[in-house]
Structure formats: structure tokens, C-alpha cells
Amino acid sequence: MELVDDKKQYVGNCKTILDTDSSLFGDATEMAQAIDNSSTISHGDFVRQVNLTGVDRMLKLYLRREPDRLTYGKHDNLVWVYDDKSDTHYFFL
């Protein structure tokens, strides 16, 4: 079993990440390329890899109650989840 410390931490969403962590993506084009070059992962794989501390309350609710409405992906060390209703990507590193 993985320790929580080994899990990826929430670093922001696509609406805030360029303002708060410029080291992750240089600009919106780099963010889009990382998403486009990602492989799809399952809800179970996503949950096993991330720590949900600091994540938006509504996203936690969707992950628990409506996991199939979300899209999950991974690119290198970056793991993300996409909520198409709010058009928001949430990033974990």
C-alpha cells in the first residue's frame, strides 16, 4: 500500500495554475500539449495516485458520487482530472 506522502499533491487547476506555479507550464500552449499528450487512466488509478487534500469540495464530491462524469489522464509525473461541466482541469504533481 502506498503512503500518503508518496501520492501526488494537488497543485492547481487550469484557471489558476499559470498564475501560481509557472514552473509547471510556461504558458497555456504547454499546458494544452501536456494534456493532449497524456494517456487516459481509470478513476481507480487516479484515486490510488493522488492525495485529495486541498482539492475543491465539489470535485471531491464528484469523485465519490459521479466518477464516470470525469476524465482522468497522466503525462510523465503529472496526473490530472477533467470536469467537462465546469470545463476545468485539476492537476496533481
C-alpha positions in Angstrom: 0.0 0.0 0.0 1.3 3.5 -0.9 1.9 6.0 1.8 0.0 9.3 1.5 3.4 11.1 1.3 4.2 9.2 -1.9 1.0 10.3 -3.6 0.8 13.3 -5.9 -0.3 16.6 -4.4 -2.9 19.0 -5.8 -1.1 21.9 -7.4 -4.0 23.9 -9.0 -6.4 24.0 -11.8 -6.2 25.2 -15.4 -7.8 28.6 -14.4 -5.2 29.3 -11.7 -2.0 27.2 -12.4 -0.4 29.7 -14.8 -0.6 32.4 -12.1 0.5 30.3 -9.1 3.1 27.8 -10.5 4.9 29.0 -13.6 7.4 26.1 -13.2 4.8 23.5 -14.2 3.8 25.2 -17.5 5.4 28.1 -19.2 2.1 29.1 -20.9 -1.3 27.8 -21.9 0.2 26.1 -25.0 2.5 24.0 -22.9 -0.5 23.1 -20.6 -2.6 22.1 -23.7 0.3 20.0 -25.1 0.7 18.1 -21.8 -3.0 17.3 -21.8 -3.0 16.3 -25.4 0.0 14.0 -25.0 -1.5 12.3 -21.9 -2.7 8.8 -21.7 -6.1 8.1 -20.2 -6.2 6.4 -16.8 -9.1 4.9 -14.9 -10.8 6.5 -11.9 -9.3 3.8 -9.7 -5.8 4.5 -11.0 -6.3 8.2 -10.4 -7.5 7.8 -6.8 -4.6 5.5 -6.0 -2.1 8.0 -7.2 -3.3 11.3 -5.6 -3.8 12.9 -2.3 -7.1 14.9 -2.3 -6.0 17.4 0.4 -6.7 20.9 -0.8 -9.0 19.9 -3.6 -12.2 21.7 -4.3 -15.1 20.3 -2.3 -17.3 19.8 -5.4 -14.6 17.8 -7.2 -14.2 15.5 -4.2 -18.0 15.0 -4.3 -17.9 14.2 -8.0 -15.0 11.8 -7.5 -17.0 9.9 -4.9 -20.5 10.1 -6.3 -20.2 10.6 -10.1 -16.7 9.3 -11.1 -17.8 8.5 -14.6 -18.6 12.1 -15.5 -14.9 13.0 -15.2 -11.9 12.2 -17.5 -8.6 11.2 -16.0 -5.2 11.4 -17.5 -1.4 11.1 -16.9 1.6 12.7 -18.6 5.0 11.9 -17.2 4.7 12.8 -13.5 1.6 14.9 -14.0 -1.8 13.4 -13.2 -5.0 15.3 -14.0 -8.7 15.1 -13.9 -11.1 17.0 -16.2 -14.6 18.1 -15.3 -16.3 18.9 -18.6 -19.3 20.6 -17.0 -17.1 23.3 -15.4 -14.5 23.0 -18.2 -11.8 22.7 -15.6 -8.6 20.5 -15.4 -7.2 19.8 -11.9 -3.5 19.0 -11.7 -1.6 16.8 -9.3 2.2 16.5 -9.2 
